[in-house]
Amino acid sequence: MRRWRALMVLGTAQFLMVLDTSVMNVSISQLVEDFDTEVTTVQAVITLYALVMAAFMIIGGRLGDILGRRRLFFLGLVVYALGSALTALAPTVWVLALGWSVIEGLGAPMVLPAMAALVAESYRGPDRAVAYGVIGGLAGAGIAVGPLLGGWVTTYLTWRLVFAGEVVVVLAVLCCRRMIAEPARTRTRPRLDGIGAVLSAAGLGLGVLGVLQSSTWGWVSPRNPPFTVLGFSPTLFVVGAGVGVLAVFVRWERRRAERGTDPLVHLPLLGRPALRSGLLALLSQNLILLGLFFVIPLYLQVVQDFDAFQTGLRLLPVSITMLAASLLASSLGRTVGPRRMVQLALATLAVAVVWLLATIDPVIDDAQFAGAMALVGVGTGLLASQLGNVVQSSAGEEERSEVGGLQFTAQNLGSALGTALIGSILLGALAHAFTTQVADDPRLSEEARAETGVALEAGISFVTTDQVRSAAANAGLPPSEVEAVAHSYAAAQLDGLKAAILATGGVTLAGFLVTPNLPAGRKSRTGAAGTTVPSPSAGPTR
């Protein structure tokens, strides 16, 4: 076990980084009550956390080259623990935002890219593939276990204990810091590209902000935005501004490279087919996983009326099978190659999506649902077992922190897209199905259809049928029509959920487009690190 001690420390950090996001998501109602605030305020806190992480991930990767990866890893954990402590003691929602969204949001970009590089430096050959399989499995386990742990602690104790517990875990990790060694520096310490850092943070921040707020603001027609642009929702304009800033960032980085000064990102890295495909596959993986983890809890909590703990129990099969599949597939990938493993993973996820669609019924079949969720875990575990290793093995020793920044930027963008795009599809399909159901229901009068149309124009949310029933009764509809409206909305709920899950299936099939450039196993050259990778085609980046 001595050789796996470093992995225990690094894996604990990875699990910690993803755990409290899922905990926060199932604690929203309790946070609203504790801080006497609104759901939208707590959702803004969660959005800010994702925004800060995405904006500073590339910068965190570069700081690993400047300060040293081991040093930055433990420094980031200290920052993260300070944020967790402040979150656990937060007397107001604004202190919560400072501790969780800002301080923890800055600590994570210091930890994650350095962690990815330290895994590659600590292990070689077959051990490296196993290590990345464990890391990927623990990331998925954190996402799946979070609702169970958070639901139980929030329901029976207090959500503050989760963040206090994180401080204790970080202290334990710091006590084990000698288990991780960092090789001696072999090149001159680079300098931070300050202008590039500002441009990358601003561009990524604006892009992620627009995507995350799309479900609230609307993509084209404004729903509830803080402002409009020529009568349109600001979403596309904010995303466009982010793309524009990133275009300026690319030009600035190329200019620095031509002058022989250190850029924030060596753009020729993205010219390597295996690395580029690995990053796109990581983006797709998180889009699929976070999209499903946005939709499925709504089905369990809103349609089936399960509490947070019951919801977590039904998500547990994902955690178990994902961790098991990632461990088993890490060694199998050396035989059949990452490309075939990723294609097998995508095919498994496609089957899981079809199975999930068959389980979306008014009354849940627990056995069928558990089987479908277990298959989701197998597919995502197969993906997680390969992609981290593919990305890091496409880089040289001196490029690992930088590539780690790109790796977790891709994952965060996938998470943002999964929540925003799948959420938008869900609400759009819900509105369309509800409109159709109401129009075709002979039990409803023209007055009832008009009242429903007015309500839809004001915006639609995924709420319980009891809330719709109360709203229809408050609108003055007779009892028979109240029940008809509630029945129509219940049917529309299932249609919206199925459309959103089907969309994740579309993303899964689209993922096959990025697999041709992934390493093909025995036909590829064996990299110096002992992992099967294609030869970098872009040449040196330094």
C-alpha positions as CSV (number, residue, x, y, z in Angstrom):
1,M,0.0,0.0,0.0
2,R,3.0,2.3,0.3
3,R,2.9,3.3,-3.3
4,W,-0.7,4.3,-3.1
5,R,-0.3,6.6,-0.2
6,A,0.0,9.7,-2.4
7,L,-3.1,8.7,-4.3
8,M,-5.0,8.5,-1.0
9,V,-4.1,12.1,-0.3
10,L,-4.8,13.3,-3.8
11,G,-8.0,11.3,-4.1
12,T,-9.3,12.7,-0.9
13,A,-8.8,16.2,-2.2
14,Q,-10.6,15.4,-5.4
15,F,-13.6,13.9,-3.5
16,L,-13.7,17.0,-1.3
17,M,-13.7,19.4,-4.2
18,V,-16.9,18.0,-5.8
19,L,-18.7,16.9,-2.6
20,D,-19.9,20.3,-1.2
21,T,-21.4,21.5,-4.5
22,S,-23.8,18.6,-4.5
23,V,-24.4,19.1,-0.8
24,M,-25.3,22.7,-1.4
25,N,-27.7,21.8,-4.1
26,V,-29.9,19.6,-1.8
27,S,-29.7,22.2,1.0
28,I,-31.2,25.1,-0.8
29,S,-34.6,25.0,1.0
30,Q,-32.9,24.8,4.4
31,L,-30.5,27.7,3.5
32,V,-33.5,29.8,2.5
33,E,-35.1,29.2,5.9
34,D,-31.9,29.7,7.9
35,F,-30.9,33.0,6.3
36,D,-34.5,34.2,5.8
37,T,-33.8,34.8,2.1
38,E,-35.1,33.7,-1.3
39,V,-34.3,30.7,-3.5
40,T,-32.9,33.0,-6.2
41,T,-30.4,34.4,-3.7
42,V,-29.1,31.0,-2.8
43,Q,-29.0,30.0,-6.5
44,A,-26.9,33.1,-7.1
45,V,-24.4,32.0,-4.5
46,I,-24.1,28.6,-6.2
47,T,-23.7,30.3,-9.6
48,L,-21.0,32.6,-8.3
49,Y,-19.0,29.5,-7.0
50,A,-19.1,27.9,-10.4
51,L,-18.2,31.3,-12.0
52,V,-15.1,31.8,-9.8
53,M,-13.9,28.3,-10.3
54,A,-14.2,28.4,-14.1
55,A,-12.6,31.9,-14.4
56,F,-9.5,31.1,-12.4
57,M,-8.8,27.5,-13.4
58,I,-6.3,28.3,-16.1
59,I,-4.5,30.8,-13.9
60,G,-4.4,28.1,-11.1
61,G,-2.7,25.7,-13.6
62,R,0.0,28.3,-14.4
63,L,0.6,29.2,-10.8
64,G,1.6,25.5,-10.3
65,D,4.5,26.0,-12.7
66,I,5.5,29.2,-10.9
67,L,5.2,28.3,-7.2
68,G,5.6,24.5,-7.5
69,R,2.7,22.1,-7.8
70,R,3.1,20.5,-4.4
71,R,3.3,23.8,-2.7
72,L,0.3,25.2,-4.6
73,F,-1.7,22.1,-3.9
74,F,-1.4,22.4,-0.1
75,L,-1.7,26.2,-0.2
76,G,-5.0,25.8,-2.1
77,L,-6.2,23.3,0.5
78,V,-5.5,25.9,3.3
79,V,-7.5,28.5,1.3
80,Y,-10.3,26.0,0.8
81,A,-10.4,25.1,4.5
82,L,-10.6,28.8,5.4
83,G,-13.5,29.2,3.1
84,S,-15.2,26.1,4.5
85,A,-14.7,27.3,8.1
86,L,-16.3,30.7,7.2
87,T,-19.1,28.9,5.4
88,A,-19.9,26.7,8.5
89,L,-20.0,29.8,10.7
90,A,-21.7,32.2,8.3
91,P,-24.3,34.4,10.1
92,T,-25.7,35.8,6.8
93,V,-26.1,34.8,3.2
94,W,-23.5,37.3,2.2
95,V,-20.9,35.8,4.5
96,L,-21.9,32.4,3.0
97,A,-21.2,33.8,-0.4
98,L,-17.8,35.1,0.7
99,G,-16.7,31.9,2.3
100,W,-18.1,29.4,-0.2
101,S,-18.4,31.2,-3.5
102,V,-15.3,33.3,-3.3
103,I,-12.7,31.8,-1.0
104,E,-13.5,28.2,-1.7
105,G,-14.0,29.1,-5.3
106,L,-10.4,30.5,-5.4
107,G,-9.0,27.5,-3.5
108,A,-10.3,24.9,-5.9
109,P,-8.4,26.3,-9.0
110,M,-5.2,26.1,-6.9
111,V,-5.8,22.5,-5.9
112,L,-7.3,20.7,-8.9
113,P,-4.7,21.5,-11.7
114,A,-1.9,20.8,-9.3
115,M,-3.6,17.6,-8.2
116,A,-3.8,16.3,-11.8
117,A,-0.1,17.1,-12.4
118,L,0.9,15.4,-9.1
119,V,-0.9,12.2,-10.0
120,A,1.0,12.0,-13.3
121,E,4.3,12.8,-11.5
122,S,3.7,10.2,-8.7
123,Y,2.8,7.3,-10.9
124,R,4.1,5.7,-14.1
125,G,2.9,3.2,-16.6
126,P,0.0,0.9,-15.5
127,D,-0.1,2.6,-12.1
128,R,-0.8,5.9,-13.7
129,A,-3.8,4.6,-15.5
130,V,-5.1,3.1,-12.3
131,A,-4.5,6.3,-10.4
132,Y,-6.5,8.4,-12.9
133,G,-9.3,5.8,-12.8
134,V,-9.5,6.2,-9.1
135,I,-9.5,10.0,-9.3
136,G,-12.2,10.0,-11.9
137,G,-14.3,7.5,-9.9
138,L,-14.0,9.6,-6.8
139,A,-15.1,12.7,-8.6
140,G,-18.3,10.9,-9.8
141,A,-18.7,9.4,-6.3
142,G,-18.6,12.9,-4.8
143,I,-21.3,14.1,-7.1
144,A,-23.5,11.0,-6.3
145,V,-22.8,10.7,-2.6
146,G,-23.3,14.5,-2.0
147,P,-27.1,14.4,-2.2
148,L,-27.2,11.3,0.1
149,L,-24.8,12.8,2.7
150,G,-26.1,16.3,2.4
151,G,-29.7,15.2,2.5
152,W,-29.2,13.2,5.7
153,V,-27.1,15.8,7.5
154,T,-29.5,18.6,6.4
155,T,-32.6,16.7,7.4
156,Y,-31.5,15.3,10.7
157,L,-28.7,17.7,11.8
158,T,-27.5,20.8,10.1
159,W,-25.8,21.5,6.7
160,R,-23.1,23.5,8.6
161,L,-21.6,20.2,9.8
162,V,-20.6,19.2,6.2
163,F,-18.4,22.3,5.9
164,A,-17.0,21.9,9.4
165,G,-16.2,18.3,8.5
166,E,-14.3,19.5,5.4
167,V,-12.0,21.6,7.6
168,V,-11.2,18.5,9.6
169,V,-10.5,16.5,6.4
170,V,-8.2,19.2,5.1
171,L,-6.3,19.2,8.4
172,A,-5.9,15.4,8.1
173,V,-4.6,15.8,4.5
174,L,-2.1,18.5,5.6
175,C,-0.8,16.1,8.2
176,C,0.0,13.6,5.4
177,R,1.8,16.1,3.2
178,R,5.1,14.2,3.3
179,M,3.4,11.4,1.3
180,I,3.6,13.6,-1.8
181,A,7.0,14.4,-3.2
182,E,7.7,16.9,-6.0
183,P,10.6,16.4,-8.4
184,A,13.3,19.0,-8.5
185,R,12.7,21.8,-11.0
186,T,14.4,21.2,-14.3
187,R,13.7,24.6,-16.0
188,T,13.6,28.2,-15.2
189,R,10.6,29.4,-13.2
190,P,8.2,31.1,-15.7
191,R,6.6,34.5,-15.0
192,L,2.9,35.1,-14.7
193,D,1.2,36.7,-17.8
194,G,-0.8,39.3,-15.9
195,I,-2.7,40.7,-18.9
196,G,-3.4,37.2,-20.2
197,A,-4.7,36.2,-16.7
198,V,-7.1,39.1,-16.7
199,L,-8.3,38.4,-20.2
200,S,-8.8,34.7,-19.6
201,A,-10.7,35.2,-16.3
202,A,-12.9,37.9,-17.9
203,G,-13.6,35.8,-21.0
204,L,-14.3,32.6,-19.2
205,G,-16.3,34.4,-16.5
206,L,-18.6,36.1,-18.9
207,G,-19.1,33.0,-21.0
208,V,-19.9,30.8,-18.0
209,L,-22.1,33.5,-16.5
210,G,-24.2,33.8,-19.6
211,V,-24.6,30.0,-19.9
212,L,-25.5,29.6,-16.2
213,Q,-28.1,32.4,-16.2
214,S,-29.7,31.2,-19.5
215,S,-32.4,29.2,-17.6
216,T,-33.3,32.4,-15.6
217,W,-32.8,35.1,-18.3
218,G,-33.9,33.0,-21.3
219,W,-31.8,32.5,-24.4
220,V,-33.6,34.9,-26.8
221,S,-36.9,36.0,-25.4
222,P,-36.4,37.6,-22.0
223,R,-37.8,35.8,-19.0
224,N,-36.6,37.6,-15.9
225,P,-33.3,39.3,-16.7
226,P,-31.9,42.3,-14.9
227,F,-31.9,44.1,-18.2
228,T,-32.6,43.6,-21.9
229,V,-30.7,44.4,-25.1
230,L,-32.9,45.8,-27.8
231,G,-35.7,43.8,-26.3
232,F,-33.8,40.5,-26.3
233,S,-32.5,38.5,-23.4
234,P,-28.9,39.5,-22.5
235,T,-27.8,35.8,-22.4
236,L,-26.4,35.6,-26.0
237,F,-24.8,39.1,-25.7
238,V,-23.0,38.1,-22.4
239,V,-21.8,34.9,-24.0
240,G,-20.8,36.7,-27.1
241,A,-18.8,39.3,-25.0
242,G,-17.0,36.4,-23.3
243,V,-16.1,34.9,-26.7
244,G,-14.9,38.3,-27.9
245,V,-12.6,38.7,-24.8
246,L,-11.3,35.1,-25.3
247,A,-10.5,36.0,-29.0
248,V,-8.4,39.0,-27.7
249,F,-6.8,36.6,-25.2
250,V,-5.7,34.2,-28.0
251,R,-4.2,37.1,-30.0
252,W,-2.4,38.3,-26.9
253,E,-1.0,34.8,-26.2
254,R,0.3,34.4,-29.7
255,R,1.9,37.8,-29.5
256,R,3.7,36.9,-26.3
257,A,4.9,33.6,-27.8
258,E,6.3,35.4,-30.9
259,R,8.2,37.7,-28.6
260,G,9.7,34.8,-26.7
261,T,8.0,35.7,-23.4
262,D,6.0,33.3,-21.2
263,P,2.3,33.1,-22.2
264,L,-0.4,32.0,-19.8
265,V,-1.3,29.1,-22.1
266,H,0.9,27.6,-24.8
267,L,-1.7,27.5,-27.6
268,P,0.2,24.9,-29.7
269,L,-0.9,22.4,-26.9
270,L,-4.4,22.5,-28.3
271,G,-3.0,21.5,-31.7
272,R,-2.3,18.0,-30.4
273,P,-5.2,15.8,-31.6
274,A,-5.2,13.5,-28.5
275,L,-5.2,16.4,-26.1
276,R,-7.9,18.3,-27.9
277,S,-10.1,15.2,-28.2
278,G,-9.5,14.4,-24.5
279,L,-10.6,17.9,-23.5
280,L,-13.7,17.8,-25.6
281,A,-14.6,14.3,-24.3
282,L,-14.2,15.6,-20.7
283,L,-16.5,18.5,-21.5
284,S,-19.0,16.0,-23.0
285,Q,-18.7,13.8,-19.9
286,N,-19.5,16.5,-17.5
287,L,-22.3,17.9,-19.7
288,I,-24.0,14.5,-19.7
289,L,-23.4,13.7,-16.0
290,L,-24.4,17.2,-14.7
291,G,-27.3,17.3,-17.1
292,L,-28.7,14.0,-15.7
293,F,-28.0,15.1,-12.2
294,F,-30.1,18.2,-12.8
295,V,-33.0,16.4,-14.3
296,I,-33.2,13.2,-12.1
297,P,-33.4,15.0,-8.7
298,L,-36.3,17.0,-10.1
299,Y,-38.1,13.8,-11.1
300,L,-37.5,12.2,-7.7
301,Q,-38.2,15.3,-5.5
302,V,-40.9,17.2,-7.5
303,V,-42.8,14.3,-9.3
304,Q,-42.2,11.5,-6.8
305,D,-42.2,13.8,-3.7
306,F,-39.1,12.2,-2.1
307,D,-37.1,14.2,0.4
308,A,-33.4,14.9,0.0
309,F,-32.3,11.7,1.8
310,Q,-34.6,9.5,-0.1
311,T,-33.3,11.1,-3.3
312,G,-29.7,10.5,-2.3
313,L,-30.5,6.8,-1.7
314,R,-31.8,6.4,-5.2
315,L,-28.7,8.1,-6.7
316,L,-26.4,5.8,-4.7
317,P,-26.1,3.1,-7.5
318,V,-24.4,5.7,-9.7
319,S,-21.7,6.2,-7.1
320,I,-21.1,2.5,-6.5
321,T,-20.9,1.4,-10.2
322,M,-19.0,4.5,-11.3
323,L,-16.2,3.9,-8.8
324,A,-16.1,0.1,-9.5
325,A,-16.1,0.6,-13.3
326,S,-13.4,3.3,-13.2
327,L,-11.1,0.9,-11.2
328,L,-11.7,-2.1,-13.4
329,A,-11.5,-0.2,-16.7
330,S,-8.2,1.5,-16.0
331,S,-6.3,-1.7,-16.5
332,L,-8.6,-2.9,-19.4
333,G,-7.9,0.3,-21.2
334,R,-4.2,-0.7,-21.6
335,T,-5.3,-3.7,-23.6
336,V,-8.0,-2.4,-25.8
337,G,-6.9,1.3,-25.9
338,P,-8.6,4.5,-24.6
339,R,-10.4,5.1,-27.9
340,R,-12.4,1.8,-27.7
341,M,-13.0,2.2,-24.0
342,V,-14.4,5.7,-24.5
343,Q,-16.6,4.5,-27.4
344,L,-17.8,1.6,-25.2
345,A,-18.5,4.1,-22.4
346,L,-20.6,6.3,-24.7
347,A,-22.5,3.3,-26.1
348,T,-23.2,2.2,-22.5
349,L,-24.5,5.7,-21.6
350,A,-26.7,5.7,-24.7
351,V,-28.3,2.4,-23.5
352,A,-28.7,3.9,-20.0
353,V,-30.5,6.9,-21.4
354,V,-33.0,4.7,-23.2
355,W,-33.5,2.7,-20.1
356,L,-34.0,5.9,-18.0
357,L,-36.6,7.1,-20.5
358,A,-38.5,3.9,-20.0
359,T,-38.6,4.5,-16.2
360,I,-40.0,8.0,-16.2
361,D,-43.6,7.2,-15.1
362,P,-46.0,8.7,-12.6
363,V,-45.2,5.9,-10.2
364,I,-41.5,5.0,-10.0
365,D,-40.4,1.4,-10.4
366,D,-37.5,1.4,-8.0
367,A,-35.8,-1.8,-9.4
368,Q,-35.9,-0.5,-13.0
369,F,-34.7,2.9,-11.9
370,A,-31.9,1.5,-9.9
371,G,-30.7,-0.6,-12.8
372,A,-30.8,2.4,-15.2
373,M,-28.8,4.6,-12.7
374,A,-26.3,1.8,-12.1
375,L,-25.7,1.6,-15.9
376,V,-25.2,5.4,-16.0
377,G,-22.5,4.9,-13.3
378,V,-20.9,2.2,-15.5
379,G,-20.7,4.5,-18.5
380,T,-19.4,7.5,-16.7
381,G,-16.9,5.3,-14.8
382,L,-15.6,3.9,-18.1
383,L,-15.1,7.5,-19.3
384,A,-13.5,8.7,-16.1
385,S,-11.0,5.8,-16.1
386,Q,-9.5,7.0,-19.4
387,L,-9.8,10.7,-20.0
388,G,-7.6,12.1,-17.2
389,N,-4.8,9.8,-18.2
390,V,-5.3,10.6,-21.9
391,V,-5.1,14.4,-21.3
392,Q,-2.1,14.3,-18.9
393,S,-0.2,11.7,-21.0
394,S,-0.5,14.0,-24.0
395,A,1.7,16.6,-22.2
396,G,5.4,16.7,-21.2
397,E,6.5,16.8,-17.6
398,E,6.8,20.6,-17.6
399,E,3.4,21.1,-19.1
400,R,1.3,19.1,-16.6
401,S,0.1,22.1,-14.5
402,E,-0.9,24.0,-17.6
403,V,-2.7,21.0,-19.1
404,G,-4.4,20.4,-15.7
405,G,-5.8,24.0,-15.9
406,L,-7.2,23.2,-19.3
407,Q,-8.5,19.9,-18.1
408,F,-10.6,21.3,-15.3
409,T,-11.6,24.3,-17.3
410,A,-13.1,21.9,-19.8
411,Q,-14.8,20.0,-17.0
412,N,-16.3,23.1,-15.4
413,L,-17.5,24.4,-18.8
414,G,-19.2,21.0,-19.3
415,S,-20.8,21.2,-15.9
416,A,-22.1,24.7,-16.6
417,L,-23.5,23.6,-20.0
418,G,-25.0,20.5,-18.6
419,T,-27.0,22.5,-16.0
420,A,-27.9,25.4,-18.3
421,L,-28.6,23.7,-21.6
422,I,-30.4,20.6,-20.2
423,G,-32.4,22.9,-17.8
424,S,-33.5,25.2,-20.7
425,I,-34.6,22.2,-22.8
426,L,-36.5,20.8,-19.8
427,L,-38.4,24.1,-19.2
428,G,-39.0,24.6,-23.0
429,A,-40.4,21.1,-23.4
430,L,-42.5,21.5,-20.2
431,A,-44.1,24.7,-21.5
432,H,-44.8,23.3,-25.0
433,A,-46.3,20.1,-23.6
434,F,-48.4,21.9,-21.0
435,T,-49.7,24.3,-23.7
436,T,-50.6,21.3,-25.9
437,Q,-52.2,19.3,-23.1
438,V,-54.4,22.3,-22.1
439,A,-55.4,23.0,-25.7
440,D,-56.4,19.4,-26.3
441,D,-58.3,18.8,-23.0
442,P,-62.0,18.9,-23.7
443,R,-62.7,19.3,-19.9
444,L,-61.3,22.9,-20.0
445,S,-63.2,26.0,-20.9
446,E,-61.9,28.8,-23.0
447,E,-61.6,30.9,-19.8
448,A,-59.4,28.2,-18.2
449,R,-57.2,28.1,-21.4
450,A,-56.9,31.8,-21.3
451,E,-55.9,31.9,-17.6
452,T,-53.3,29.2,-18.3
453,G,-51.9,31.1,-21.3
454,V,-51.5,34.2,-19.2
455,A,-49.6,32.2,-16.5
456,L,-47.3,30.7,-19.2
457,E,-46.5,34.1,-20.6
458,A,-45.3,35.2,-17.1
459,G,-42.8,32.3,-17.1
460,I,-42.9,28.6,-16.2
461,S,-41.1,26.7,-13.4
462,F,-40.8,23.0,-12.6
463,V,-43.1,22.9,-9.6
464,T,-45.3,20.2,-8.0
465,T,-48.8,19.5,-9.2
466,D,-50.1,20.6,-5.8
467,Q,-48.7,24.1,-6.5
468,V,-50.3,24.2,-9.9
469,R,-53.6,23.0,-8.4
470,S,-53.5,25.8,-5.8
471,A,-52.7,28.4,-8.4
472,A,-55.6,27.2,-10.6
473,A,-58.0,27.3,-7.6
474,N,-56.8,30.8,-6.7
475,A,-57.5,31.9,-10.3
476,G,-61.2,31.1,-9.6
477,L,-61.5,27.9,-11.8
478,P,-64.2,25.4,-10.8
479,P,-62.9,22.2,-9.0
480,S,-63.4,20.0,-12.1
481,E,-61.2,22.3,-14.2
482,V,-58.6,22.7,-11.4
483,E,-58.1,18.9,-11.5
484,A,-57.9,19.0,-15.3
485,V,-55.2,21.6,-15.3
486,A,-53.3,19.7,-12.6
487,H,-53.6,16.5,-14.7
488,S,-52.4,18.3,-17.8
489,Y,-49.4,19.7,-15.9
490,A,-48.5,16.3,-14.5
491,A,-48.4,14.8,-18.0
492,A,-46.4,17.8,-19.2
493,Q,-43.9,17.2,-16.4
494,L,-43.1,13.7,-17.7
495,D,-42.8,14.9,-21.3
496,G,-40.4,17.7,-20.2
497,L,-38.3,15.3,-18.2
498,K,-38.1,12.8,-21.1
499,A,-37.1,15.6,-23.5
500,A,-34.3,16.7,-21.3
501,I,-33.0,13.1,-20.8
502,L,-33.3,12.5,-24.5
503,A,-31.1,15.6,-25.0
504,T,-28.4,14.1,-22.9
505,G,-28.6,11.0,-25.2
506,G,-28.1,13.3,-28.1
507,V,-24.9,14.7,-26.5
508,T,-23.8,11.2,-25.8
509,L,-24.1,10.3,-29.5
510,A,-22.4,13.5,-30.5
511,G,-19.5,12.5,-28.2
512,F,-18.5,9.8,-30.8
513,L,-17.4,12.6,-33.1
514,V,-14.4,13.4,-30.8
515,T,-13.2,9.8,-30.4
516,P,-11.3,9.2,-33.7
517,N,-8.2,11.2,-32.4
518,L,-8.1,9.4,-29.1
519,P,-5.2,6.9,-28.6
520,A,-5.9,3.6,-30.2
521,G,-3.8,1.4,-27.9
522,R,-1.3,-1.0,-29.5
523,K,-1.2,0.9,-32.8
524,S,0.1,4.0,-31.0
525,R,3.5,4.8,-29.8
526,T,4.2,4.1,-26.1
527,G,4.9,7.3,-24.4
528,A,8.0,7.9,-22.3
529,A,5.8,7.8,-19.2
530,G,4.8,4.3,-19.9
531,T,1.3,5.1,-21.0
532,T,0.0,4.4,-24.5
533,V,-0.3,7.8,-26.3
534,P,0.1,9.1,-29.8
535,S,3.1,11.1,-30.6
536,P,2.5,14.8,-30.1
537,S,2.0,16.3,-33.6
538,A,2.3,19.9,-32.7
539,G,6.0,19.9,-31.8
540,P,7.5,21.5,-28.8
541,T,5.5,24.2,-27.0
542,R,8.3,25.8,-25.1
